[in-house]
Amino acid sequence: MQRIENLLNIVRGPDTWNAIHRTRVKICGIRSLDIALVASRAGADFLGFVFVPNTRRALDENVAKEIITGFRKRCFGPHSPKA
């Protein structure tokens, strides 16, 4: 394993190994654009939405689309990526 780490450091630089293998964080139950932005600023790598009916954090698909669109516009501006 150490040999692989050394090879990666030579090819990609010393920070690549940590960037590839760091723990990722997902925040689920997002229900508004404001909460999505707060989660992102707090370091979340992924945002999750709950679509299970009759649950506390259930969200309509159209509302989720609005949150995602708003998030992309706020974070990436007019050149936001498409779904």
C-alpha positions as CSV (number, residue, x, y, z in Angstrom):
1,M,0.0,0.0,0.0
2,Q,2.8,2.4,0.8
3,R,4.3,1.9,-2.6
4,I,1.0,2.8,-4.3
5,E,0.8,6.0,-2.2
6,N,4.4,6.9,-3.2
7,L,3.5,6.3,-6.9
8,L,0.4,8.5,-6.6
9,N,2.5,11.2,-5.0
10,I,5.0,11.1,-7.8
11,V,2.3,11.1,-10.6
12,R,-0.3,13.4,-9.1
13,G,1.2,15.3,-6.3
14,P,1.2,14.7,-2.5
15,D,-2.4,15.9,-1.8
16,T,-4.0,13.6,-4.4
17,W,-4.1,10.5,-2.1
18,N,-5.9,12.4,0.7
19,A,-8.3,14.0,-1.8
20,I,-9.3,10.7,-3.2
21,H,-9.6,8.8,0.0
22,R,-11.0,11.3,2.4
23,T,-14.3,10.7,4.2
24,R,-17.3,12.2,2.3
25,V,-20.3,13.7,4.1
26,K,-23.9,13.5,2.9
27,I,-26.7,15.6,4.6
28,C,-30.1,14.1,4.0
29,G,-33.6,15.4,4.5
30,I,-33.0,18.8,2.8
31,R,-36.3,20.7,2.5
32,S,-35.3,24.2,1.4
33,L,-32.7,26.1,-0.6
34,D,-31.5,27.9,2.5
35,I,-30.8,24.6,4.3
36,A,-29.0,23.2,1.2
37,L,-26.8,26.3,1.1
38,V,-26.0,26.0,4.8
39,A,-25.2,22.3,4.5
40,S,-22.9,23.0,1.6
41,R,-21.1,25.8,3.4
42,A,-20.7,23.5,6.4
43,G,-18.8,21.1,4.2
44,A,-21.3,18.6,3.0
45,D,-20.1,16.8,-0.2
46,F,-23.6,15.5,-1.1
47,L,-27.2,16.6,-0.4
48,G,-30.0,14.1,0.0
49,F,-33.8,14.4,-0.4
50,V,-36.4,12.1,1.0
51,F,-39.2,11.1,-1.3
52,V,-40.9,8.5,0.9
53,P,-44.6,9.5,1.3
54,N,-46.0,10.2,4.7
55,T,-42.6,10.7,6.4
56,R,-41.5,13.8,8.3
57,R,-39.0,15.0,5.7
58,A,-40.9,13.9,2.6
59,L,-40.5,16.3,-0.3
60,D,-42.4,16.6,-3.6
61,E,-40.2,16.0,-6.6
62,N,-41.0,19.4,-8.1
63,V,-39.9,21.1,-4.9
64,A,-36.6,19.1,-5.0
65,K,-36.1,20.3,-8.6
66,E,-36.6,23.9,-7.5
67,I,-34.1,23.5,-4.7
68,I,-31.5,21.9,-7.0
69,T,-32.0,24.6,-9.6
70,G,-31.7,27.4,-7.1
71,F,-28.6,25.8,-5.5
72,R,-26.9,25.5,-8.9
73,K,-27.7,29.1,-9.7
74,R,-26.4,30.4,-6.4
75,C,-23.3,28.3,-6.4
76,F,-22.3,28.4,-10.1
77,G,-24.1,31.4,-11.5
78,P,-25.3,31.5,-15.1
79,H,-22.9,28.7,-16.1
80,S,-24.4,26.2,-13.7
81,P,-24.2,22.5,-14.8
82,K,-27.3,20.8,-16.2
83,A,-28.9,17.8,-14.6
